[in-house]
Amino acid sequence: MAVGAVDTNPTEPDPIRVAFRPARVDRLIGTTTTADEQAAVLARAGIATEPGGSDTRILVATAPRPLEVPAADTPTLVATVPTWRRDLVIEADIAEEVARVQGYDTIPEILPHTPMPPYRHSPLRLRDTVRETLVGAGLTEAATFALVSPTMVERFPPIEDVAVPGEGQSAPFFAILVLMVVVLVGMLGFFRWRGFL
């Protein structure tokens, strides 16, 4: 047995610095805490904070591409995240950490501060109204599905070009009959290929 330990990554990564706006953290989790209180809460988790400048940019998303917004005149803090906390990357992660350390039971039950979008009528309302009216008039709706692939359908000429073999047979009937035969032959080939025949 080997003695000692093998470290596959002996180089310690640099700590991550995540800028956040305490007012935005309050809006995200629904609390009213000051910047000093949020800094104290993060310090309990080993996350140091320091004031950010007016030129600080806030990372709010990483996917599908990084998205940063300027802090402008909003007070900001910059959190120095320990190297073992790879889950704290954007501003919302800091808000979640504040809520977790402070305690979820301390978050008041309030509605979101963000205004709700206006009501939009269903784009299918007209279609549904026509459907219900026709069904109420005694019509029956039927949804039919293709039983063959589009490439197989393209092999057949249009119905009006199909030659009727005998008296009393219509072109659509004969075309459907031919299509059924082709489908059956295709199914037999599939079963044979799978080893069922």
N, C-alpha and C positions, 0 to 999 in steps of 0.2 A: 504494500500500500504506500502511495506517495505521501510525503510529508509536506505540509505547507498548503498554500492556496494558489490557484491559478486565476489571474484576473485577465479576462479577454479584452477589457477596455480600461487600461490603467490611467488614461488621460481623463482628468475630471473636467466635465464641460463647464463653461461659464454660466453663472446664474442668469436667469431670464428676467428681464425688466418689463413689466406690464403696466402701462399707464391706464388710469381709470378716472372717471368723474364721480365723486361721491354723490352728487345729485342724481346722476343716472343710475347708480347702484340703488338708491332709494326708490326710484321709479320702477326699476326692474323687480325688486322684491317686495315693494309696497310698505316700506318703513319710513320713518322720519328720524334719521340719525345724523349726527354731525360728522365732519371729516375726521376729527380727533377720535370720536367713538369708533368709527370704522377702522382707523389705524390701530387702535387698541385691540380690537377684535382680531385683526389680522396678525398682530404681534403674538397673540396666544397660539397661533398656528405656526409660528416661526417665520413669518413673512414681514420683513422690514419695509417701511414706507418712508417716502420723502416728498416734499412738495415739488410739483412739476411747473415748468415755465409756460409762458404764453405760446411758445412755438412747439409745445408738445403735441404729438399726433397720437390719436387713440386707435388701436387696432380693434375693430369690432367684428371682423370675420376673417377666416382663413381659406374658406372654400366657397365657390370653386376657384377663387383667386383672393389674395389678401386685399382687405378693404380697410383703409384708414380714414379717419375724419380729424380735422383740426380741432384743438381744444378751444381756440379763440379766447374769449373772456371768461370761460367757465373754469372755476377752480378745479385743479387736478392733483392727483397723487400718483406717484410712481412706485409700484411694489417690486421689491427684489425677491423673486421667487427662488426658494432653495432648489438645488439641482435634482433632488429626488421627487419633486413635484412637477412632473411633466404634463399634468392635466390642466395647469393654469397658464393659458396662452393669451386669451382675449379678455376684454372688459367684462363680458357676461360671466366668465369663469370666476373672476374676482367677486362679482356679486353673489354667485352661488356659494363661494367659500365664506363670505360674510354671513349669509343666511345659515349655513351649516354650523359654523362655530358659534354664532350668537344663539342659535336654537330656533328650529322651525316653529316651535310653539309660541315664540315671541312675535311672530309676524301676524299683524292684525288681518282680519278677514274683510277685505275691501275689494271693490271693483277696480279693474285696471284704469290707470290714468289716461291711457290712449283712447281717443274717441272711437266709437264703433263705426264701421263703414255704413253708408246709407243703404236702405233696403233696395234690393234690385229684384224686379220681377223675373220669373223664370223664363228663359228664352224659349222653352218648349211649351209655354202656356197655350199658344194658339194651336199647336199640333195636338195637345192633349184635349183641348176643347172640341176640335173637329172630330177626334177619335171617339170621345164620349157621346157626341151628338149622333154620329153614325151608328154606334152600337145601340143607343137608345131608340133609333129608328128601326131596329131589327136586323141590321147588317152584322155580319160576323167577320172578325179580323183573323187572318191566317198568316203566319210567318213561315215562309218556306226557305229551306237551306239547300245549297247545291250539294249533290252527292258525289260529284267528280271535281277534279282539279281544273282550273281555267285552261291549262295547256291541253287537256283532253277535249274540252269543248271546242277549242280552236281547230281541231282536226276535222270537224264536221262542217259541211257547207251550210249556209243559211237555210232555214226551213223552207222558204219559198223556192229554193233551187233544188229541193229533194224531189226526185222522180217518184211518182206514185206507182207501185208495181201492179195494182189491180183495181177493179171496180169496188167502190164502197169503202176504200181506205183513204183517209185524208193525209195530207203531207205531214202535219204536226204529229198525228198518231204514229205514222211510220217512222218519223225521226226519233220520237221517244222510244219506240221499240228497238231501233238500231242502237240507240244510246244505252239502253238496258243491257243489250247483248254485250256491248263493249265493256260495260262496268262488270258484268259477270265474268267475262274472260280475264279482266284485270284482277279481280278478286281471286280467281283460280290460280293465276300466276303468282300472286302474293303468297297464297297459302302454300303453293309448291316451293317457293323460295324459302319460306319459313320452316319447311319440313313437315307440314301437316298432311301433305298428300304424297 
